[in-house]
Amino acid sequence: MRKRWTPDGSLSLIAELLTTRPQLGPVRAGVQNQQPMPLRATGEICNRISALEDQHVIVEGCLRRRFYSRDGEPCWGQVEIWVDSCRLVEQTAESPE
């Protein structure tokens, strides 16, 4: 998790959400079982996520695809989750964690 100040003076958080990929066929060598998804948050949501670090949380937001370029030429794209809310998962007696 990284925090940084943006040019407008607001605090921004960049973190990753690990999601398990579905098993859709035979296992292939070199395929990762988890897929990291970048999270982006600002303001109070940034503080909330920081306070809940290393805990099970529910994150709600929207997917955005951002494109980057170098010297005016498109180079790559990235999908990010822009976080609107974050809350702690309520643990139950049946929950293994």
N, C-alpha and C positions, 0 to 999 in steps of 0.2 A: 504494500500500500504506500502510495506517495502523495504527499500534500504539496501544493504549490500555490503561490499567489498569482492571480491573473492580472493583466494590464489594467483592468478596471478596479483593482483593489480587493476583489472577492477571493475567498479561499476556495480552492478546487481540490478534489480528491480523485486519484486514479488508482483503481484496484482491479482485481480479477475475480470473476466468479467461475469456479470449475464445475462443469456439467459432465455427466457421464454420457458417452455416446451410446446410442442403441446398437444392439448386436443385430445386424441386418444380413448376416451371411457368415461364411467361414472366416475365421480369424486370419488376418494377414500379418506377416512380419513387418515390424516398424510402425504399425498403426497404434496411436495412443488411445487409451481407454477413456481419457478425460480430455475435454476441450476447454481451454481457457477463454472466457469472454470478458473483454475490458468493461469495467464499470466507470461511469463518470458521474460525479455529484458535486454540487456546490452548496454554499450556505449552511443552513441548519441540518440539511440531510447529510452533508459532509461530516459534521460533528457527530451525528447520530451513528453513522456507519463506523466512524473511528472508535466510538465508545463501545460498540458491539463487536469489535475485531475478535476473531477466533471463536465466535459463537455461531450457532445455527440461526440464520435470519431468513425472513421472507423479504425479497426485494421486488418492488413494482416499478415499472417505468416503460420506456419505449425503445425499440431497436432503431438505431440510425446507422446508415452506411456512410462513411466518410471517405473521400478520395483525396489522395495526396499527390503532389506533383513536384518535380525537380526541374528547374530551368524551363518552366512552362510546359513540360511534357508529363502526361499522366504516368505515374509509376505504380501505385498500388492502392487498394481499397481496404477498408477495415470496418467490420460491424461492431458497434458498441451498444451497451445498454446505458441509456441516460436515466438515472434513478430519480423517481418522483417520491418514493417513500420506502422506508426500511423499518422492519419491526422484528423483535425477538420471537423465535418460534417457541410456543408454549410446550414444554416437555410434559409428557404424561407418564404414568407408571408403566404403561405398555411400551413406551419408546425405549429402544435399545441404547440411546445415547443421552 
